């Protein structure tokens, strides 16, 4: 962690608002449990992309701050990707309250058809639904997967 923080402190100014560099820094800080520093970097990014949002939300989930993960998810105003769906389904499954149920089911309802055959994304949705006790919906998602893969 010392080396990572040293690199951040010595990073040239022109790299500080670079999405790839900032997203890598957020990922590193979240893995070290330094949520506040990751949030500071996230706030400093002028134009955020979905990868940056995903890193932040995944970091919140990894640090078991599931409410913050959902708060940030609700602020996203750009197109989601399959990773976003997977991470948010996981956050909802971990939180398992009324808000998580509402967000998770709404997200599943609007999930693009092409993501429904992503085994990891669909498995996350199934896990979430099972934790909510919605076996019928979980089975429906399972049946909708065109190619089931045991090693994914």
VEXDREN-2710 file (C-alpha; in Angstrom, 1 decimal):
% VEXDREN-2710
k/r/px/py/pz
1/UNK/0.0/0.0/0.0
2/UNK/2.9/2.3/0.8
3/UNK/4.3/2.0/-2.8
4/UNK/0.8/2.6/-4.3
5/UNK/0.2/5.7/-2.2
6/UNK/3.7/7.0/-3.0
7/UNK/3.0/6.5/-6.7
8/UNK/-0.3/8.4/-6.4
9/UNK/1.5/11.3/-4.5
10/UNK/4.2/11.5/-7.1
11/UNK/1.8/11.2/-10.1
12/UNK/2.3/14.0/-12.6
13/UNK/-0.7/16.4/-12.7
14/UNK/-1.5/15.6/-16.4
15/UNK/-2.3/11.9/-15.4
16/UNK/-4.6/12.8/-12.5
17/UNK/-7.7/13.2/-14.6
18/UNK/-6.9/10.3/-17.0
19/UNK/-9.7/7.7/-16.7
20/UNK/-7.4/4.6/-16.9
21/UNK/-4.9/5.9/-14.3
22/UNK/-7.7/7.1/-12.0
23/UNK/-9.7/3.9/-12.3
24/UNK/-6.6/1.8/-11.5
25/UNK/-5.9/4.0/-8.5
26/UNK/-9.6/3.6/-7.3
27/UNK/-9.3/-0.2/-7.7
28/UNK/-6.0/-0.3/-5.8
29/UNK/-7.3/1.9/-2.9
30/UNK/-10.5/0.0/-2.6
31/UNK/-8.6/-3.3/-2.4
32/UNK/-6.6/-1.8/0.4
33/UNK/-9.8/-0.7/2.1
34/UNK/-9.1/3.0/1.7
35/UNK/-12.6/3.9/0.6
36/UNK/-12.2/7.7/1.5
37/UNK/-9.2/8.1/-0.8
38/UNK/-10.9/6.2/-3.6
39/UNK/-14.0/8.4/-3.2
40/UNK/-11.8/11.5/-3.4
41/UNK/-10.2/10.4/-6.7
42/UNK/-13.6/9.4/-8.1
43/UNK/-15.1/12.8/-7.3
44/UNK/-12.1/14.5/-9.0
45/UNK/-12.7/12.8/-12.3
46/UNK/-14.5/15.2/-14.6
47/UNK/-15.8/12.8/-17.2
48/UNK/-16.5/9.4/-15.7
49/UNK/-17.0/6.3/-17.9
50/UNK/-18.8/3.1/-17.0
51/UNK/-15.5/1.3/-16.2
52/UNK/-14.8/4.0/-13.5
53/UNK/-18.3/3.6/-12.1
54/UNK/-17.9/-0.2/-12.1
55/UNK/-14.6/0.0/-10.2
56/UNK/-16.1/2.3/-7.6
57/UNK/-19.3/0.2/-7.1
58/UNK/-17.2/-3.1/-7.0
59/UNK/-15.0/-1.5/-4.4
60/UNK/-18.0/-0.6/-2.3
61/UNK/-19.2/-4.2/-2.6
62/UNK/-15.7/-5.5/-1.7
63/UNK/-15.7/-3.3/1.4
64/UNK/-19.2/-4.3/2.3
65/UNK/-20.7/-0.9/1.9
66/UNK/-23.6/-2.1/-0.1
67/UNK/-25.9/0.9/0.4
68/UNK/-23.1/3.2/-1.0
69/UNK/-22.8/0.8/-4.0
70/UNK/-26.5/1.2/-4.7
71/UNK/-26.5/5.0/-4.1
72/UNK/-23.7/5.3/-6.7
73/UNK/-25.5/3.0/-9.1
74/UNK/-28.6/5.2/-9.0
75/UNK/-26.5/8.2/-10.0
76/UNK/-25.2/6.6/-13.2
77/UNK/-26.5/8.5/-16.2
78/UNK/-24.6/6.6/-18.9
79/UNK/-25.1/3.2/-20.6
80/UNK/-24.5/0.2/-18.3
81/UNK/-22.5/-2.8/-19.4
82/UNK/-22.7/-6.4/-18.4
83/UNK/-20.2/-5.9/-15.6
84/UNK/-22.4/-3.2/-14.0
85/UNK/-25.4/-5.6/-14.0
86/UNK/-23.3/-8.3/-12.4
87/UNK/-21.9/-6.1/-9.7
88/UNK/-25.2/-4.5/-8.9
89/UNK/-27.0/-7.9/-8.7
90/UNK/-24.2/-9.0/-6.3
91/UNK/-24.7/-5.9/-4.2
92/UNK/-28.5/-6.4/-4.1
93/UNK/-28.0/-10.1/-3.1
94/UNK/-25.7/-9.1/-0.3
95/UNK/-27.9/-6.3/1.0
96/UNK/-31.1/-8.3/0.6
97/UNK/-33.6/-5.6/1.8
98/UNK/-36.6/-3.9/0.2
99/UNK/-34.5/-1.3/-1.6
100/UNK/-32.2/-4.0/-3.0
101/UNK/-35.2/-6.1/-4.1
102/UNK/-36.7/-3.1/-5.9
103/UNK/-33.4/-2.1/-7.6
104/UNK/-32.5/-5.6/-8.5
105/UNK/-35.8/-6.5/-10.0
106/UNK/-36.0/-3.2/-12.0
107/UNK/-32.5/-3.8/-13.3
108/UNK/-33.3/-7.3/-14.3
109/UNK/-36.4/-6.2/-16.1
110/UNK/-34.5/-3.7/-18.2
111/UNK/-31.4/-5.9/-18.8
112/UNK/-30.7/-6.1/-22.5
113/UNK/-31.4/-9.4/-24.2
114/UNK/-27.8/-9.8/-25.3
115/UNK/-26.7/-9.8/-21.6
116/UNK/-29.2/-12.6/-20.7
117/UNK/-26.9/-15.2/-22.2
118/UNK/-23.8/-14.0/-20.3
119/UNK/-23.4/-16.8/-17.8
120/UNK/-21.8/-14.7/-15.1
121/UNK/-24.4/-11.9/-15.3
122/UNK/-27.3/-14.3/-15.4
123/UNK/-25.8/-16.4/-12.5
124/UNK/-25.6/-13.2/-10.4
125/UNK/-29.2/-12.4/-11.2
126/UNK/-30.2/-16.0/-10.2
127/UNK/-28.2/-15.7/-7.0
128/UNK/-29.9/-12.4/-6.2
129/UNK/-33.4/-13.8/-6.9
130/UNK/-32.8/-16.9/-4.8
131/UNK/-31.6/-14.8/-1.9
132/UNK/-34.9/-12.8/-2.2
133/UNK/-36.8/-16.1/-2.2
134/UNK/-38.1/-15.6/-5.7
135/UNK/-37.4/-19.1/-7.0
136/UNK/-39.9/-18.8/-9.9
137/UNK/-38.1/-15.8/-11.3
138/UNK/-34.7/-17.4/-10.8
139/UNK/-35.8/-20.5/-12.7
140/UNK/-37.2/-18.3/-15.5
141/UNK/-33.8/-16.6/-15.8
142/UNK/-32.0/-20.0/-15.8
143/UNK/-34.3/-21.3/-18.5
144/UNK/-33.7/-18.2/-20.6
145/UNK/-29.9/-18.9/-20.8
146/UNK/-29.3/-20.3/-24.2
147/UNK/-25.8/-21.8/-23.6
148/UNK/-25.3/-23.1/-20.1
149/UNK/-21.6/-23.6/-19.2
150/UNK/-20.3/-25.4/-16.2
151/UNK/-16.9/-23.8/-16.3
152/UNK/-17.9/-20.2/-16.4
END
